[in-house]
């Protein structure tokens, strides 16, 4: 007997289909009841079909791209192949990721994708900052190379071949060490619209301190061999004596040279030791070391100035010299100021150290607060007044040792090594002289008292009218 048809009567196809649907619904209810133990059987049986359908649809596993349910690492649960509505939830579906909590978030509380975006942003910021730093450094170095600054002062022989292009010229200069950044030099040539045809071939003598404009000008004029002049600068010369000497031999314009010395920052240690003062006429008066130098005709003004200052730095700013200055209680600027007065008073005389002792005696005595040296008068009259458009009495007084107490505001010439050593090593005389006077022959006459000094002045005037020295206020 058929269990599904106890009456034994024939069953139509329509009745069989309805019975099959009822069985399927019964099976779904039974399986759903296993996941909802709090629901009574009557509640499950009485739940309306639309509500069951709505719940089944809303609780379907979320599909990821590719068709796999969310949270299923093995590709999801195989689709239901039976007839009617698929069972819910599937018997073999267990959605509990190992590294996520009930909210679907990582254990740290922030989505992994969001943390990845933060990391990417931080990397991009770091890369951008590094690129900006590199670009800034490149621009600064290119600017120094463009102007010929912070380069070694040395002549470099270079050959520019026939038919050399702009890129070839930049490469040759870079390989020779004339320029530090060949690419920047090529860009500058293009910026200046310099054609390769205008750069003449030949053998050149360049200097690594030459600016790009100077290099271009030399190659465009074809001045293949630069003329070198050897010039000697005498102890006791002023800055303007130096400037005129340079201009007379075609090295650099005098006005340009003085202006550069008064405005440039050279970076030497001694340069930072000079205290700026509004009444100082020339900041670097006294610091251009007198010596013999080689220059190119038309040399860069920076290169010219640095030759003097580098020589001074090497010769004067030694540990031994600085230690002696400290022992004597003098700064570098005070040493040069005193040495410049000794230089102009004594010149090449063997009496420099005795002259130095007279000035030291006055500096250390309360009875002679002023040096009263006539060479400071001459500096005012010959160097300062002719170049002032408006008389500045405070500036004049700052250099006048008949007015100012102690040393003047700055040096009055560029002293040589003998005068500098005399300033640091005054003669230890048997008596302390406070006066001296020179005659027309250059001889010195020293005195302890003013009465003795008056006698020496009368003697000097009897020899000739030319007179020099200190304590000559009535003869000014």
HELIX and SHEET records of a PDB file:
HELIX    1   1 UNK A   13  UNK A   35  1                                  23    
HELIX    2   2 UNK A   41  UNK A   46  1                                   6    
HELIX    3   3 UNK A   49  UNK A   58  1                                  10    
HELIX    4   4 UNK A  112  UNK A  147  1                                  36    
HELIX    5   5 UNK A  166  UNK A  176  1                                  11    
HELIX    6   6 UNK A  182  UNK A  191  1                                  10    
HELIX    7   7 UNK A  196  UNK A  198  5                                   3    
HELIX    8   8 UNK A  212  UNK A  221  1                                  10    
HELIX    9   9 UNK A  239  UNK A  248  1                                  10    
HELIX   10  10 UNK A  254  UNK A  263  1                                  10    
HELIX   11  11 UNK A  269  UNK A  273  1                                   5    
HELIX   12  12 UNK A  301  UNK A  316  1                                  16    
HELIX   13  13 UNK A  319  UNK A  328  1                                  10    
HELIX   14  14 UNK A  332  UNK A  346  1                                  15    
HELIX   15  15 UNK A  352  UNK A  363  1                                  12    
HELIX   16  16 UNK A  374  UNK A  379  1                                   6    
HELIX   17  17 UNK A  380  UNK A  384  3                                   5    
HELIX   18  18 UNK A  385  UNK A  387  5                                   3    
HELIX   19  19 UNK A  393  UNK A  399  1                                   7    
HELIX   20  20 UNK A  417  UNK A  424  1                                   8    
HELIX   21  21 UNK A  450  UNK A  463  1                                  14    
HELIX   22  22 UNK A  473  UNK A  475  5                                   3    
SHEET    1   A 2 UNK A 155  UNK A 160  0                                        
SHEET    2   A 2 UNK A 202  UNK A 207 -1                                        
SHEET    1   B 2 UNK A 228  UNK A 232  0                                        
SHEET    2   B 2 UNK A 292  UNK A 296 -1                                        
SHEET    1   C 3 UNK A 444  UNK A 447  0                                        
SHEET    2   C 3 UNK A 435  UNK A 438 -1                                        
SHEET    3   C 3 UNK A 468  UNK A 469 -1                                        
END                                                                             
